[in-house]
Amino acid sequence: MRGMSIRWRLMLLMWIAQTLVAWLLPMVLLGAWDEPLGYLSEREPLLVALAVGAGLAALQAIFLFPVRKPGLKRTGRSVWLTMGAAGFAGAALLTAMCAAGAEVYATLLNGPEIVDWNTMFWIVLVIQGLAWAVATPLLVAFTKHERRETMLGRVASRLFTGSIVEVVAIVPLDVMVRRKHDCYCGAGTFWALVICCGVGAFALGPAIYLPILAKRRKRWYGGHCEICGYDMRGTPNADRCPECGSGWKSGPAEGRTP
């Protein structure tokens, strides 16, 4: 890891951490902690965790795509793809809430079974699609006039906070539903927790990384070198900072900053 930039080190650590969470979380949700060695020795959960970790890393890369190292030549990158990913995550939280509510109605309140599983699948799909279609343009409008690091960090923190709030609200209901289910994996509260944990894992990395990046670039946006803070406004065409030799245009020292 010695030759890697700070950005790639952080991304590697993020990928490892979320892969470990994806590997161990099913053991907690399914109650397999009674025989942890049996679960950890199985090959299939590890392969699934590797696939989930890679998928989360790809989604996070899409989310961070509009963020780039600041320079004199600013070429904008569209936020539609990023906000599409954020809108999909927000719609997933809404879908999780609906799934948990349906399970509480059917199991805890002894409500009648209104629809079969096939109909329920299409209802969930419609809810997800409509919420996604509405949320994406709203997010694009909400983030139009802010710096990319700030606005993406704000969206990521909102998604992470929303996922935590839903988990806290669903866990007590989930405990009650478990007591009445023989086959628990099909319960709506179970899938609601899986979705919320997935959204939280997706948003946690950007929610931590982007505010730090925005704070680090604050001096650059004020016309100062991002390494030493030297005032560069009098030398806008300089290839390097006269004070420390880096921090303005792309150069050999670029790997020193994320």
C-alpha positions in Angstrom: 0.0 0.0 0.0 3.1 2.3 0.1 2.7 3.5 -3.4 -1.0 4.2 -3.2 -2.6 7.6 -2.8 -4.6 8.4 0.3 -7.8 8.3 -1.7 -7.2 4.7 -2.9 -6.1 3.6 0.6 -9.4 4.9 2.0 -11.4 3.2 -0.8 -9.6 -0.1 -0.1 -10.2 0.1 3.6 -13.8 1.0 2.9 -14.2 -2.0 0.6 -12.7 -4.4 3.2 -14.8 -3.0 6.0 -18.1 -3.3 4.1 -17.3 -6.7 2.8 -16.7 -7.9 6.4 -20.0 -6.4 7.4 -21.8 -8.1 4.5 -20.2 -11.4 5.6 -21.0 -11.2 9.3 -24.4 -9.4 9.2 -26.4 -12.4 7.9 -25.1 -14.4 10.9 -26.7 -11.8 13.2 -30.0 -11.4 11.3 -30.5 -15.1 10.9 -29.5 -15.9 14.5 -26.6 -18.1 13.4 -24.4 -16.8 16.2 -25.2 -20.0 18.2 -22.9 -21.9 15.8 -20.5 -19.2 14.5 -17.8 -21.6 13.4 -20.2 -23.5 11.2 -21.3 -20.3 9.5 -17.8 -18.9 9.1 -16.5 -22.1 7.6 -19.1 -22.1 4.8 -18.0 -20.9 1.4 -21.2 -19.5 0.0 -21.7 -16.6 2.6 -18.1 -15.5 1.9 -18.7 -15.4 -1.9 -21.9 -13.5 -1.4 -20.1 -11.0 0.8 -17.4 -10.5 -1.8 -20.1 -9.8 -4.4 -22.0 -7.5 -2.1 -18.8 -5.6 -1.2 -17.9 -5.2 -4.9 -21.4 -4.0 -5.7 -21.4 -1.4 -2.9 -17.9 -0.2 -4.0 -19.3 0.2 -7.6 -22.3 2.2 -6.3 -20.1 4.4 -4.1 -17.8 5.1 -7.1 -20.9 6.2 -9.1 -22.0 8.4 -6.1 -18.5 10.0 -6.0 -18.2 10.4 -9.7 -19.0 14.2 -9.9 -16.3 14.9 -7.2 -12.9 15.6 -8.8 -9.7 17.3 -7.7 -10.1 21.1 -8.1 -8.1 22.8 -10.8 -8.0 26.0 -12.9 -10.0 24.3 -15.7 -13.3 23.2 -14.3 -15.2 20.8 -16.4 -18.6 19.9 -14.8 -19.7 16.3 -14.4 -23.4 15.6 -14.4 -25.0 14.7 -11.1 -27.9 12.9 -12.6 -26.3 9.4 -12.4 -25.2 10.1 -8.8 -28.6 11.5 -7.8 -30.2 8.5 -9.5 -28.2 6.2 -7.1 -29.1 8.4 -4.2 -32.8 8.5 -5.2 -32.8 4.7 -5.6 -31.4 4.3 -2.1 -34.0 6.7 -0.7 -36.8 4.9 -2.5 -35.4 1.6 -1.0 -35.8 3.1 2.5 -39.5 3.9 1.6 -40.0 0.4 0.3 -38.5 -1.1 3.5 -40.9 1.0 5.6 -43.8 -0.3 3.5 -42.7 -3.9 3.8 -42.3 -3.6 7.6 -45.7 -1.9 7.9 -47.4 -4.7 5.8 -45.7 -7.4 8.0 -46.9 -5.7 11.2 -50.4 -5.4 9.8 -50.6 -9.1 8.7 -48.7 -10.7 11.6 -49.0 -8.6 14.7 -52.4 -7.1 14.1 -53.8 -10.3 12.6 -54.9 -8.5 9.4 -56.4 -10.5 6.6 -54.1 -11.5 3.7 -55.2 -9.0 1.0 -52.8 -10.0 -1.8 -50.6 -13.0 -2.7 -46.8 -12.9 -3.0 -46.8 -12.3 -6.8 -49.1 -9.3 -6.4 -47.0 -8.0 -3.5 -43.8 -8.2 -5.6 -45.3 -6.0 -8.2 -46.7 -3.6 -5.6 -43.2 -3.3 -4.1 -41.7 -2.8 -7.6 -44.2 0.0 -8.4 -43.5 1.8 -5.1 -39.8 1.6 -5.7 -40.1 2.8 -9.2 -42.4 5.7 -8.5 -40.4 6.9 -5.5 -37.2 6.7 -7.5 -38.7 8.7 -10.4 -39.9 11.4 -8.0 -36.8 11.5 -5.8 -34.1 11.8 -8.4 -35.2 15.1 -10.1 -35.9 16.6 -6.6 -32.4 15.7 -5.4 -30.9 17.2 -8.6 -32.8 20.5 -8.0 -31.8 20.4 -4.3 -28.1 20.1 -5.0 -27.8 22.4 -8.1 -26.1 25.5 -6.5 -23.7 23.9 -4.0 -20.2 22.6 -4.2 -20.1 18.9 -5.1 -18.3 17.8 -2.0 -20.7 19.6 0.3 -23.9 18.7 -1.4 -23.0 15.0 -1.9 -21.8 14.7 1.7 -25.1 16.2 2.8 -27.2 13.7 0.8 -25.0 10.8 2.0 -25.4 11.8 5.6 -29.2 12.1 5.2 -29.4 8.6 3.7 -27.3 7.1 6.5 -29.3 8.9 9.2 -32.6 7.7 7.6 -31.3 4.1 7.5 -30.3 4.2 11.2 -33.7 5.7 12.2 -35.6 3.0 10.3 -33.4 0.2 11.8 -34.1 1.5 15.3 -37.8 1.7 14.6 -38.0 -1.7 13.0 -35.9 -3.8 15.4 -38.6 -4.0 18.2 -41.2 -4.9 15.6 -38.9 -7.5 14.1 -38.4 -9.2 17.5 -42.1 -9.6 17.9 -42.6 -10.9 14.3 -39.9 -13.5 14.8 -41.9 -15.1 17.6 -44.8 -15.7 15.3 -43.0 -17.0 12.2 -41.8 -20.5 11.5 -39.9 -19.4 8.3 -38.7 -16.0 9.2 -36.7 -15.3 6.1 -39.8 -14.3 4.2 -41.0 -11.7 6.8 -41.3 -8.1 5.7 -39.4 -6.8 8.8 -36.5 -9.1 7.9 -36.2 -7.7 4.4 -36.7 -4.2 5.7 -33.7 -4.6 8.0 -31.6 -6.0 5.1 -32.5 -3.0 2.9 -31.8 -0.5 5.6 -28.5 -2.0 6.4 -27.6 -2.1 2.8 -28.5 1.6 2.3 -26.6 2.5 5.5 -23.5 0.6 4.3 -23.7 2.4 0.9 -24.0 5.8 2.5 -21.6 5.5 5.4 -18.4 5.7 3.4 -19.3 8.9 1.5 -20.9 10.4 4.6 -17.5 10.2 6.4 -15.2 10.9 3.4 -16.9 13.9 1.7 -17.2 16.3 4.7 -13.5 15.7 5.4 -12.7 16.4 1.7 -14.9 19.5 1.7 -13.1 20.9 4.7 -9.7 20.1 3.2 -10.6 21.9 0.0 -12.1 25.0 1.7 -8.8 26.9 1.5 -8.3 26.0 -2.2 -11.7 27.5 -3.1 -10.6 30.6 -1.3 -7.6 30.9 -3.6 -5.0 29.3 -1.4 -2.7 26.3 -1.8 -4.4 23.2 -0.4 -1.1 21.9 1.0 0.4 24.8 2.8 -2.3 27.5 2.6 -0.1 30.0 0.6 -2.1 32.7 -1.1 -2.1 31.9 -4.9 -4.5 34.6 -6.0 -1.6 36.7 -7.3 -0.2 33.8 -9.4 -3.2 32.1 -11.0 -1.1 30.7 -13.9 1.6 29.1 -11.8 2.2 25.4 -12.3 3.2 24.9 -8.7 2.8 26.7 -5.4 5.9 29.0 -4.9 5.9 28.2 -1.2 5.8 24.4 -1.1 6.0 23.4 -4.7 2.7 21.6 -5.0 -1.1 22.1 -4.5 -2.2 24.1 -7.5 -2.1 22.2 -10.8 -1.7 18.5 -11.4 1.8 17.3 -10.7 4.0 14.7 -9.1 2.7 15.7 -5.7 -0.9 15.1 -6.6 -0.9 11.8 -4.8 -0.4 13.6 -1.5 -4.0 14.8 -1.5 -7.2 12.8 -2.0 
